[in-house]
Amino acid sequence: MRPTPALILRRRVTQLDTADPTAGTDAGLRHFTSVMTGWTEPEVTALAGGPAVLAPSEVEEADEMADGCLLLARLARDQECLVRGPLDRTRQHWIGTSPHELMPHRRPAPDRERFTEPGGDSGPPSTKPFHLGLYTSTARRDGPGMWRMYLDLGSSLHPLPWQTWELPVTDLTADVLDIGGACDWAAFVGRYPLVRGDDVYPDWAKAARDFAGVHMTLRAIVAAQGFRIPVADGLAAAPFWDIESVLWLRWCFSAPRLVEITQPDAGP
């Protein structure tokens, strides 16, 4: 018998809670990153025996199960802004990586001309688009954030050197939407639906009229990653964000400041 969504969530929370309870926040965030990057679309689909769908009655239950995650509770005591929000606008980092053959036009520094406010077309439908805006993650108090932790796990798509930039959010009028759980994700997609076939995606261009950025928190990732969720126009496509991130739909920053360059290991 295939696992139900509740069983899948319980397995996910169990994996997260294997983190050493005596370890610090950094170790907990690294463990979260290593666990959630393993919850890929093929993994979830294989486990569920097809698309994993939360019934309407299970959406709130998913948030409640995330609330029962001991790792999230420990992280929230030190970094509640990552777990539930609100976003800490003073600690946003963007990391530029070197070009790759699949992404030859990648740049090592944030560029206002490259990351412009989207127009009337959202482009290809996606729950985490890479054709508009830019992504930041919240830096730790003594170093880069979860995006750097993800890179440290190793990925051929993101070759060294890496340039870490601090992006001060100086537009005080910029409204950022915190996605704090599966219910919030469903409400967001339901408010800005982009229907494509049997899936409903966020219409990011429409969302940009109301919000400068969308903040995906750790609680939302635990509760919603990999699940299709009912909304008014059908089933929201499953999100896969892995780590705490903000998708900025408008440029809201003063001059970016380079804080670190990570070079390839030259070896002995």
LOKE-873708 format. One record per residue (C-alpha): residue in three letters; y, z, x; residue number from 0. Coordinates in nm, 2 decimals, decimal comma. Layout:
N
ATOM   res       yy       zz       xx     n
ATOM   ALA        Y        Z        X   NUM
...
END
This chain:
268
ATOM   res       yy       zz       xx     n
ATOM   MET     0,00     0,00     0,00     0
ATOM   ARG     0,34    -0,10     0,13     1
ATOM   PRO     0,59     0,18     0,20     2
ATOM   THR     0,86     0,24    -0,07     3
ATOM   PRO     1,22     0,24     0,03     4
ATOM   ALA     1,21     0,62     0,01     5
ATOM   LEU     0,92     0,62     0,26     6
ATOM   ILE     1,10     0,38     0,49     7
ATOM   LEU     1,41     0,60     0,49     8
ATOM   ARG     1,20     0,91     0,55     9
ATOM   ARG     1,04     0,74     0,85    10
ATOM   ARG     1,38     0,64     0,98    11
ATOM   VAL     1,52     0,99     0,95    12
ATOM   THR     1,21     1,13     1,12    13
ATOM   GLN     1,26     0,90     1,41    14
ATOM   LEU     1,62     1,00     1,44    15
ATOM   ASP     1,53     1,37     1,42    16
ATOM   THR     1,30     1,34     1,72    17
ATOM   ALA     1,62     1,38     1,93    18
ATOM   ASP     1,62     1,70     2,14    19
ATOM   PRO     1,81     1,95     1,93    20
ATOM   THR     1,94     2,12     2,24    21
ATOM   ALA     2,09     1,81     2,39    22
ATOM   GLY     2,46     1,73     2,37    23
ATOM   THR     2,65     1,48     2,15    24
ATOM   ASP     2,63     1,20     2,40    25
ATOM   ALA     2,25     1,22     2,42    26
ATOM   GLY     2,24     1,23     2,04    27
ATOM   LEU     2,45     0,92     2,01    28
ATOM   ARG     2,23     0,74     2,26    29
ATOM   HIS     1,92     0,84     2,07    30
ATOM   PHE     2,08     0,71     1,75    31
ATOM   THR     2,16     0,38     1,91    32
ATOM   SER     1,81     0,33     2,05    33
ATOM   VAL     1,65     0,41     1,72    34
ATOM   MET     1,87     0,21     1,49    35
ATOM   THR     1,87    -0,10     1,71    36
ATOM   GLY     1,50    -0,11     1,64    37
ATOM   TRP     1,55    -0,14     1,27    38
ATOM   THR     1,59    -0,51     1,28    39
ATOM   GLU     1,55    -0,75     0,99    40
ATOM   PRO     1,20    -0,86     1,10    41
ATOM   GLU     1,10    -0,50     1,14    42
ATOM   VAL     1,22    -0,39     0,80    43
ATOM   THR     1,08    -0,70     0,62    44
ATOM   ALA     0,74    -0,65     0,79    45
ATOM   LEU     0,73    -0,28     0,69    46
ATOM   ALA     0,84    -0,34     0,33    47
ATOM   GLY     0,61    -0,65     0,29    48
ATOM   GLY     0,92    -0,86     0,20    49
ATOM   PRO     1,29    -0,78     0,14    50
ATOM   ALA     1,35    -0,41     0,11    51
ATOM   VAL     1,54    -0,35    -0,21    52
ATOM   LEU     1,69    -0,02    -0,33    53
ATOM   ALA     1,67     0,03    -0,71    54
ATOM   PRO     1,99     0,14    -0,87    55
ATOM   SER     1,85     0,50    -0,90    56
ATOM   GLU     1,77     0,50    -0,53    57
ATOM   VAL     2,11     0,42    -0,39    58
ATOM   GLU     2,24     0,78    -0,42    59
ATOM   GLU     1,90     0,91    -0,31    60
ATOM   ALA     1,94     0,71     0,01    61
ATOM   ASP     2,27     0,89     0,08    62
ATOM   GLU     2,11     1,22     0,01    63
ATOM   MET     1,83     1,14     0,25    64
ATOM   ALA     2,09     1,06     0,52    65
ATOM   ASP     2,25     1,40     0,45    66
ATOM   GLY     1,91     1,55     0,53    67
ATOM   CYS     1,91     1,40     0,88    68
ATOM   LEU     1,93     1,68     1,13    69
ATOM   LEU     2,07     1,46     1,40    70
ATOM   LEU     2,36     1,34     1,18    71
ATOM   ALA     2,43     1,70     1,09    72
ATOM   ARG     2,46     1,79     1,46    73
ATOM   LEU     2,67     1,49     1,54    74
ATOM   ALA     2,90     1,56     1,25    75
ATOM   ARG     2,98     1,91     1,39    76
ATOM   ASP     3,14     1,74     1,69    77
ATOM   GLN     3,22     1,39     1,58    78
ATOM   GLU     3,26     1,38     1,20    79
ATOM   CYS     3,48     1,07     1,22    80
ATOM   LEU     3,18     0,88     1,35    81
ATOM   VAL     2,93     1,02     1,09    82
ATOM   ARG     3,14     1,01     0,77    83
ATOM   GLY     3,50     0,91     0,87    84
ATOM   PRO     3,79     0,90     0,85    85
ATOM   LEU     3,84     0,67     1,14    86
ATOM   ASP     4,00     0,82     1,45    87
ATOM   ARG     4,26     0,55     1,52    88
ATOM   THR     4,36     0,70     1,86    89
ATOM   ARG     4,02     0,63     2,03    90
ATOM   GLN     3,93     0,27     1,96    91
ATOM   HIS     3,77     0,06     2,23    92
ATOM   TRP     3,68    -0,30     2,25    93
ATOM   ILE     3,44    -0,43     2,52    94
ATOM   GLY     3,46    -0,79     2,64    95
ATOM   THR     3,14    -0,93     2,80    96
ATOM   SER     3,09    -1,24     3,01    97
ATOM   PRO     3,02    -1,58     2,86    98
ATOM   HIS     2,67    -1,67     2,76    99
ATOM   GLU     2,52    -2,02     2,70   100
ATOM   LEU     2,51    -1,94     2,33   101
ATOM   MET     2,87    -1,81     2,33   102
ATOM   PRO     3,04    -2,01     2,61   103
ATOM   HIS     3,39    -1,95     2,47   104
ATOM   ARG     3,37    -1,57     2,49   105
ATOM   ARG     3,67    -1,40     2,66   106
ATOM   PRO     3,68    -1,08     2,86   107
ATOM   ALA     4,00    -0,95     2,70   108
ATOM   PRO     4,12    -0,91     2,34   109
ATOM   ASP     4,35    -1,20     2,25   110
ATOM   ARG     4,57    -1,19     1,94   111
ATOM   GLU     4,56    -1,56     1,91   112
ATOM   ARG     4,18    -1,56     1,91   113
ATOM   PHE     4,15    -1,27     1,67   114
ATOM   THR     4,38    -1,37     1,40   115
ATOM   GLU     4,40    -1,26     1,04   116
ATOM   PRO     4,15    -1,47     0,84   117
ATOM   GLY     4,28    -1,72     0,59   118
ATOM   GLY     4,15    -1,81     0,25   119
ATOM   ASP     3,80    -1,90     0,37   120
ATOM   SER     3,55    -1,63     0,48   121
ATOM   GLY     3,35    -1,89     0,67   122
ATOM   PRO     2,97    -1,85     0,68   123
ATOM   PRO     2,85    -1,56     0,47   124
ATOM   SER     2,76    -1,26     0,66   125
ATOM   THR     2,73    -0,88     0,63   126
ATOM   LYS     2,86    -0,85     0,99   127
ATOM   PRO     3,06    -1,16     1,07   128
ATOM   PHE     3,15    -1,27     1,43   129
ATOM   HIS     3,37    -1,56     1,34   130
ATOM   LEU     3,67    -1,36     1,24   131
ATOM   GLY     3,85    -1,04     1,34   132
ATOM   LEU     3,73    -0,81     1,62   133
ATOM   TYR     3,51    -0,51     1,65   134
ATOM   THR     3,59    -0,18     1,80   135
ATOM   SER     3,39     0,15     1,83   136
ATOM   THR     3,53     0,50     1,86   137
ATOM   ALA     3,53     0,62     2,22   138
ATOM   ARG     3,38     0,95     2,32   139
ATOM   ARG     3,64     1,20     2,44   140
ATOM   ASP     3,53     1,14     2,80   141
ATOM   GLY     3,42     0,78     2,80   142
ATOM   PRO     3,33     0,46     2,60   143
ATOM   GLY     3,17     0,47     2,27   144
ATOM   MET     2,85     0,35     2,10   145
ATOM   TRP     2,91    -0,02     2,18   146
ATOM   ARG     2,88     0,06     2,55   147
ATOM   MET     2,57     0,27     2,47   148
ATOM   TYR     2,42    -0,04     2,30   149
ATOM   LEU     2,51    -0,26     2,61   150
ATOM   ASP     2,35     0,00     2,84   151
ATOM   LEU     2,02    -0,05     2,65   152
ATOM   GLY     2,02    -0,41     2,80   153
ATOM   SER     2,07    -0,74     2,64   154
ATOM   SER     2,07    -1,09     2,79   155
ATOM   LEU     2,33    -1,20     2,54   156
ATOM   HIS     2,59    -0,98     2,70   157
ATOM   PRO     2,59    -1,04     3,07   158
ATOM   LEU     2,81    -0,83     3,32   159
ATOM   PRO     3,08    -0,78     3,40   160
ATOM   TRP     3,20    -0,58     3,10   161
ATOM   GLN     3,56    -0,50     3,04   162
ATOM   THR     3,64    -0,20     2,83   163
ATOM   TRP     3,98    -0,20     2,66   164
ATOM   GLU     4,17     0,07     2,47   165
ATOM   LEU     4,33    -0,07     2,16   166
ATOM   PRO     4,60     0,17     2,03   167
ATOM   VAL     4,64     0,13     1,65   168
ATOM   THR     5,01     0,13     1,61   169
ATOM   ASP     5,04    -0,02     1,27   170
ATOM   LEU     5,07     0,30     1,07   171
ATOM   THR     5,06     0,11     0,74   172
ATOM   ALA     4,72    -0,04     0,82   173
ATOM   ASP     4,47     0,07     0,56   174
ATOM   VAL     4,11     0,11     0,69   175
ATOM   LEU     3,82     0,14     0,45   176
ATOM   ASP     3,56     0,39     0,56   177
ATOM   ILE     3,20     0,30     0,45   178
ATOM   GLY     3,05     0,64     0,43   179
ATOM   GLY     2,71     0,56     0,28   180
ATOM   ALA     2,49     0,32     0,07   181
ATOM   CYS     2,70     0,39    -0,24   182
ATOM   ASP     3,02     0,29    -0,05   183
ATOM   TRP     2,86    -0,02     0,08   184
ATOM   ALA     2,75    -0,13    -0,26   185
ATOM   ALA     3,10    -0,06    -0,40   186
ATOM   PHE     3,26    -0,26    -0,13   187
ATOM   VAL     3,04    -0,57    -0,17   188
ATOM   GLY     3,07    -0,54    -0,55   189
ATOM   ARG     3,45    -0,53    -0,52   190
ATOM   TYR     3,47    -0,84    -0,29   191
ATOM   PRO     3,16    -1,04    -0,38   192
ATOM   LEU     3,07    -1,37    -0,22   193
ATOM   VAL     2,76    -1,51    -0,39   194
ATOM   ARG     2,54    -1,74    -0,20   195
ATOM   GLY     2,21    -1,82    -0,36   196
ATOM   ASP     2,02    -1,50    -0,43   197
ATOM   ASP     2,24    -1,29    -0,20   198
ATOM   VAL     2,58    -1,13    -0,24   199
ATOM   TYR     2,79    -1,09     0,08   200
ATOM   PRO     3,13    -0,94     0,13   201
ATOM   ASP     3,41    -1,18     0,10   202
ATOM   TRP     3,59    -1,07     0,41   203
ATOM   ALA     3,90    -1,29     0,35   204
ATOM   LYS     3,96    -1,12     0,02   205
ATOM   ALA     3,90    -0,78     0,17   206
ATOM   ALA     4,16    -0,86     0,43   207
ATOM   ARG     4,43    -0,87     0,16   208
ATOM   ASP     4,37    -0,50     0,10   209
ATOM   PHE     4,24    -0,36     0,42   210
ATOM   ALA     4,32    -0,41     0,79   211
ATOM   GLY     3,97    -0,29     0,89   212
ATOM   VAL     3,63    -0,18     0,76   213
ATOM   HIS     3,47     0,12     0,93   214
ATOM   MET     3,09     0,14     0,92   215
ATOM   THR     2,99     0,50     0,98   216
ATOM   LEU     2,67     0,65     1,10   217
ATOM   ARG     2,58     0,79     0,76   218
ATOM   ALA     2,61     0,45     0,60   219
ATOM   ILE     2,40     0,29     0,87   220
ATOM   VAL     2,12     0,54     0,82   221
ATOM   ALA     2,13     0,50     0,44   222
ATOM   ALA     2,19     0,12     0,40   223
ATOM   GLN     2,07    -0,07     0,71   224
ATOM   GLY     1,81    -0,32     0,61   225
ATOM   PHE     1,82    -0,27     0,24   226
ATOM   ARG     1,94    -0,51    -0,03   227
ATOM   ILE     2,13    -0,31    -0,29   228
ATOM   PRO     2,21    -0,40    -0,65   229
ATOM   VAL     2,57    -0,50    -0,73   230
ATOM   ALA     2,72    -0,66    -1,04   231
ATOM   ASP     2,66    -1,01    -0,92   232
ATOM   GLY     2,31    -0,97    -0,79   233
ATOM   LEU     2,17    -0,80    -0,47   234
ATOM   ALA     2,39    -0,73    -0,18   235
ATOM   ALA     2,25    -0,88     0,14   236
ATOM   ALA     2,10    -0,63     0,38   237
ATOM   PRO     2,35    -0,50     0,64   238
ATOM   PHE     2,25    -0,45     1,01   239
ATOM   TRP     2,53    -0,28     1,20   240
ATOM   ASP     2,32    -0,05     1,43   241
ATOM   ILE     2,62     0,15     1,56   242
ATOM   GLU     2,95     0,30     1,44   243
ATOM   SER     3,20     0,01     1,44   244
ATOM   VAL     3,52    -0,11     1,28   245
ATOM   LEU     3,57    -0,48     1,19   246
ATOM   TRP     3,94    -0,53     1,22   247
ATOM   LEU     4,06    -0,81     0,98   248
ATOM   ARG     4,42    -0,79     1,10   249
ATOM   TRP     4,58    -0,74     1,44   250
ATOM   CYS     4,71    -0,38     1,43   251
ATOM   PHE     4,74    -0,29     1,80   252
ATOM   SER     5,00    -0,26     2,07   253
ATOM   ALA     4,93    -0,39     2,41   254
ATOM   PRO     4,56    -0,34     2,50   255
ATOM   ARG     4,49    -0,13     2,81   256
ATOM   LEU     4,21    -0,20     3,04   257
ATOM   VAL     4,02     0,13     3,11   258
ATOM   GLU     3,70     0,02     3,29   259
ATOM   ILE     3,53    -0,28     3,45   260
ATOM   THR     3,15    -0,26     3,48   261
ATOM   GLN     3,03    -0,49     3,75   262
ATOM   PRO     2,67    -0,61     3,82   263
ATOM   ASP     2,47    -0,39     4,05   264
ATOM   ALA     2,50    -0,55     4,39   265
ATOM   GLY     2,17    -0,39     4,50   266
ATOM   PRO     2,09    -0,26     4,85   267
END
